[in-house]
Amino acid sequence: MNMQTSQQLLIVDGLVYFCDGNPIPLLEGGVTAANITVTHMHWDLGKTITELGRWHKRLSAPDSKWRLVKTAGDIERAKQEGRAGLIMGWQNSLPFDGEVDRAAAFHALGMRVIQLTYNEANLAGDGCIEERNGGLTRFGRALVAELNDVGIAIDLSHCGERTSLDAASLSSKPVLATHANAKAVDDQVRNKSDEVLRAIAATGGVIGASIHGFMNWDGNPKNPPTLANFVRHVQHIADVVGVEHIGIGTDFSAVQDEQNVRSILELSKGAYPETGGKYAQAFGNASASRYPSETPTPSRFGHIIEALEKGGFSAEEIQGIAGGNFIRAFERIWG
């Protein structure tokens, strides 16, 4: 399988943490659709609605190279049209502000993936850096049920151990970790224990293995993230839950100018010493330095596919990992 073949695959990137509105880097990399964080992780409802308005204006432009993904079938339609599929996602549930009944309104605005918590605690539960590991709150439990009901995917990537296990046990639909690796391979705060991996898979869910250095790194400043180490994570997850529960979640930004993500790079470095702080100390805080040298941007996505082939995965398995497994889960979640 080569980079030309990667252009023929249905590729779903489980997480792009920021996009400046230009889909070209995704299209150049052969990415069919991406779960793009369409609002800042810490924004309230007001700022979030403003940003959703900007995205909808881009989508409605006559020359738009985007297709809004509302159903799993829209992903294949985006491929056929030569457009990039936009899966609208949030990495925090702050815009709910304790009101689960907002879920249907957010669904109507195009939201299809919502992460319950970011790194810290919120009204729904504890994120992965909360030492108390408190799990879901009463509101969080109600939110899981409501997201299931309206057809929005539940993302557990930044959630704490107990929160992740609680959500998986309560959910009637598949749950996702759109961008997370295996703690057994690299013991990073953002990675998932084998117990959580099994709990996600038991729902029919998918783990988006990541090339991102916060998860794809052994903690040694002499060992930057590599595609070979990413493949180690994929192989471990496959051993624990089966290859049918694996996707790819790069945690890329998709931008024409890195200055557009400078504030988020600084946030992750300064606010989260457990993740961005120690990584920036080892490798600097440029966007490209967070990824393997062969894949500094989404336009080089094809090298991820090549690495999976070198790692011994079959063409059929790679089709699933590249996008088929996420698409199957989306069909069940979105209806």
C-alpha positions in Angstrom: 0.0 0.0 0.0 1.5 3.4 -0.9 0.5 7.0 -0.6 -1.5 6.9 -3.8 -3.5 4.0 -2.4 -4.1 6.0 0.8 -6.0 8.5 -1.4 -8.4 5.7 -2.4 -9.2 4.6 1.2 -12.1 6.0 3.2 -10.0 7.7 5.9 -11.5 9.1 9.1 -9.3 11.1 11.4 -10.8 10.7 14.9 -9.5 14.0 16.1 -8.2 17.3 14.6 -8.0 19.7 17.5 -8.1 22.9 15.5 -8.8 23.9 11.9 -8.6 27.4 10.5 -11.4 26.6 8.0 -9.2 25.5 5.1 -9.6 21.8 4.2 -6.7 21.6 1.8 -4.2 20.0 4.3 -6.8 17.2 4.9 -7.5 16.7 1.3 -3.8 16.6 0.4 -3.4 13.8 2.9 -6.3 11.8 1.6 -8.4 12.3 4.7 -12.0 11.7 3.8 -13.5 13.1 7.0 -12.3 14.4 10.4 -13.8 14.9 13.8 -12.8 18.6 14.1 -12.9 20.4 17.4 -15.1 23.3 16.2 -14.8 25.3 19.5 -12.1 26.0 22.1 -12.0 23.4 24.9 -12.8 26.0 27.5 -15.4 28.2 25.8 -18.9 28.8 27.1 -22.2 28.6 25.2 -22.0 32.1 23.8 -18.6 31.8 22.2 -19.4 28.3 21.0 -22.5 29.4 19.1 -20.6 32.2 17.5 -18.0 29.8 16.2 -20.6 27.4 15.0 -22.1 30.2 13.0 -18.7 30.8 11.4 -18.4 27.2 10.5 -21.9 27.1 9.0 -21.1 30.1 6.8 -18.0 28.3 5.5 -20.1 25.2 4.7 -22.8 27.2 2.8 -20.3 29.1 0.6 -20.9 28.2 -3.1 -17.3 27.1 -3.6 -17.0 25.2 -0.2 -14.7 22.2 -0.2 -16.4 21.0 3.0 -19.3 18.6 3.4 -21.0 18.6 6.8 -21.2 15.0 8.1 -24.6 14.3 9.6 -24.8 10.6 8.9 -22.2 7.9 8.3 -23.2 7.9 4.6 -22.1 11.5 4.3 -18.5 10.3 4.7 -18.6 8.3 1.5 -20.5 11.1 -0.2 -17.7 13.6 0.7 -15.2 11.2 -0.9 -17.2 11.0 -4.1 -17.5 14.8 -4.3 -13.8 15.4 -3.6 -14.7 17.4 -0.5 -13.6 17.0 3.1 -16.1 15.7 5.5 -16.6 17.9 8.6 -17.6 15.9 11.7 -18.4 18.6 14.2 -17.0 17.8 17.6 -16.3 19.3 21.0 -13.6 18.3 23.5 -15.6 19.5 26.5 -19.3 19.5 27.6 -19.1 23.0 29.1 -21.7 24.5 26.6 -24.4 22.4 28.3 -24.0 24.3 31.5 -25.9 21.7 33.4 -28.8 21.5 30.9 -29.1 18.1 29.2 -32.0 19.3 27.1 -29.6 21.3 25.0 -28.4 18.1 23.3 -31.1 18.0 20.7 -30.4 21.7 19.8 -26.7 21.0 19.4 -27.5 17.9 17.3 -29.7 20.1 15.0 -26.7 22.5 14.7 -24.6 19.6 13.4 -22.8 18.3 16.5 -22.0 14.6 16.2 -19.2 14.0 18.7 -18.9 15.4 22.3 -16.2 14.6 24.8 -17.6 14.5 28.3 -14.7 16.1 30.0 -11.4 17.7 29.1 -8.3 17.2 31.3 -9.9 18.7 34.4 -13.2 18.2 36.2 -16.4 19.8 34.9 -20.1 19.3 35.7 -20.2 15.9 34.0 -17.2 14.3 35.8 -13.5 14.1 36.2 -10.9 14.5 33.5 -7.7 12.5 33.3 -5.5 14.9 35.5 -7.9 14.9 38.4 -6.2 12.9 41.1 -9.4 12.0 43.0 -10.6 10.0 39.9 -14.2 10.7 40.9 -16.1 9.4 37.9 -19.4 10.7 36.4 -21.6 13.0 38.3 -25.4 12.8 38.4 -25.5 15.3 35.5 -22.9 13.3 33.7 -25.0 10.2 33.9 -28.0 12.1 32.6 -25.8 13.5 29.8 -24.7 10.0 28.7 -28.4 9.0 28.4 -29.4 12.1 26.5 -26.4 11.9 24.0 -27.4 8.3 23.3 -31.0 9.3 22.8 -30.4 12.2 20.3 -27.5 10.4 18.5 -24.3 12.2 19.4 -21.2 10.1 19.9 -19.6 10.1 23.4 -15.9 10.7 23.4 -13.8 9.6 26.4 -10.3 10.6 25.2 -9.5 13.1 28.0 -11.8 11.6 30.6 -10.4 10.0 33.8 -10.3 6.3 34.4 -13.5 6.1 36.5 -15.4 8.6 34.3 -14.5 6.4 31.2 -15.6 3.2 32.9 -18.8 4.7 34.2 -19.7 6.1 30.8 -19.0 2.8 29.0 -21.0 0.9 31.5 -24.0 3.2 31.2 -24.0 3.9 27.5 -26.5 2.0 25.3 -24.5 3.0 22.2 -20.8 2.6 21.3 -18.5 5.0 23.0 -15.3 6.3 21.5 -11.8 7.4 22.5 -11.2 9.4 19.4 -7.5 10.1 20.2 -5.9 7.9 22.9 -3.2 5.3 23.2 -2.4 2.3 25.5 -1.1 3.0 29.0 0.5 -0.4 29.0 2.8 0.8 26.1 3.5 4.3 27.3 2.4 5.3 30.8 1.2 8.8 30.0 -1.7 10.5 31.8 -3.6 10.7 28.6 -3.4 7.0 27.7 -6.0 4.3 28.6 -5.6 1.3 30.8 -6.4 -2.1 29.3 -9.5 -2.2 31.5 -10.8 1.0 29.8 -9.8 -0.3 26.3 -11.9 -3.4 27.0 -14.8 -1.3 28.3 -14.9 0.8 25.2 -14.7 -2.2 22.9 -17.5 -3.9 24.8 -19.9 -1.2 23.7 -18.9 -1.7 20.1 -16.7 1.4 20.3 -13.5 2.4 18.8 -10.1 3.7 20.1 -8.4 6.2 17.8 -4.7 5.4 18.2 -2.6 8.6 18.0 0.7 9.7 16.6 0.7 12.7 18.9 3.7 13.0 21.2 1.6 13.5 24.4 0.5 9.9 24.0 3.0 8.4 21.6 6.1 8.8 23.8 7.9 6.9 26.5 8.8 10.0 28.5 12.5 9.9 27.6 13.7 13.3 26.1 16.0 11.3 23.8 13.1 9.4 22.2 10.8 11.6 20.2 7.5 10.2 18.9 7.8 7.8 16.0 5.5 6.0 13.6 7.0 2.7 14.7 6.0 3.4 18.3 2.5 4.4 17.1 2.3 1.0 15.5 3.3 -0.6 18.8 0.2 1.0 20.3 -2.0 -0.3 17.5 -0.6 -3.8 17.9 -1.2 -3.7 21.7 -4.7 -2.5 21.4 -5.4 -5.1 18.7 -4.1 -7.8 21.1 -6.3 -6.5 23.9 -9.6 -5.8 22.1 -9.3 -6.8 18.5 -8.3 -4.8 15.4 -12.0 -4.1 14.6 -12.0 -1.6 17.6 -9.1 0.5 16.4 -9.1 3.8 14.4 -6.7 6.6 14.0 -7.0 9.9 15.9 -3.9 12.0 15.0 -4.7 15.0 17.2 -3.4 17.2 14.4 -4.1 20.8 13.7 -5.1 21.5 10.1 -3.9 25.1 9.4 -2.2 27.1 6.7 -0.3 29.1 9.3 0.9 27.8 12.7 0.3 31.2 14.3 -3.4 30.3 14.2 -2.7 27.6 16.8 -0.1 29.4 18.8 -2.4 30.2 21.7 -3.5 26.5 22.0 0.1 25.3 21.9 0.9 27.8 24.7 -2.2 26.7 26.7 -1.2 23.0 26.6 2.3 23.8 27.6 1.5 26.2 30.5 -1.8 24.9 31.9 -1.0 21.2 31.8 2.5 20.4 33.0 1.6 16.7 33.2 1.2 16.6 29.4 2.2 19.6 27.3 4.6 21.0 29.8 7.0 18.1 30.1 6.7 17.4 26.3 7.6 21.0 25.4 10.5 20.9 27.8 11.9 17.9 25.9 11.1 18.8 22.3 10.1 22.5 22.1 6.6 23.8 21.5 6.3 24.0 17.7 3.3 22.2 16.2 5.4 19.9 14.0 7.6 18.7 16.9 4.5 17.1 18.5 4.4 14.4 15.8 6.7 11.9 14.1 9.1 13.6 11.7 7.5 11.9 8.7 4.0 13.2 9.6 4.3 16.9 10.8 0.9 17.8 9.2 -2.3 16.2 7.9 -1.0 16.5 4.3 1.4 13.6 5.2 -1.3 11.2 6.5 -0.3 8.6 3.9 2.8 7.8 5.9 0.6 6.5 8.7 -1.0 4.0 6.4 2.4 2.9 5.1 3.5 2.4 8.8 0.6 0.1 9.4 1.4 -1.9 6.4 5.1 -2.2 7.5 3.7 -3.3 10.9 2.2 -6.4 9.4 -1.5 -5.4 9.2 -3.4 -6.7 6.2 -5.1 -4.6 3.6 -8.5 -5.5 5.1 -7.4 -4.6 8.6 -5.9 -1.3 7.4 -9.3 -0.4 5.7 -10.9 -0.8 9.1 -8.3 1.1 11.0 -8.2 3.9 8.5 -11.9 4.6 8.7 -14.1 1.6 8.4 -14.2 0.9 12.1 -15.2 4.5 13.0 -17.8 4.5 10.2 -19.4 1.3 11.6 -19.6 2.8 15.1 -21.0 6.1 13.7 -23.8 4.1 11.9 -24.9 2.7 15.3 -24.6 5.9 17.2 -26.0 8.4 14.7 -28.7 6.1 13.3 
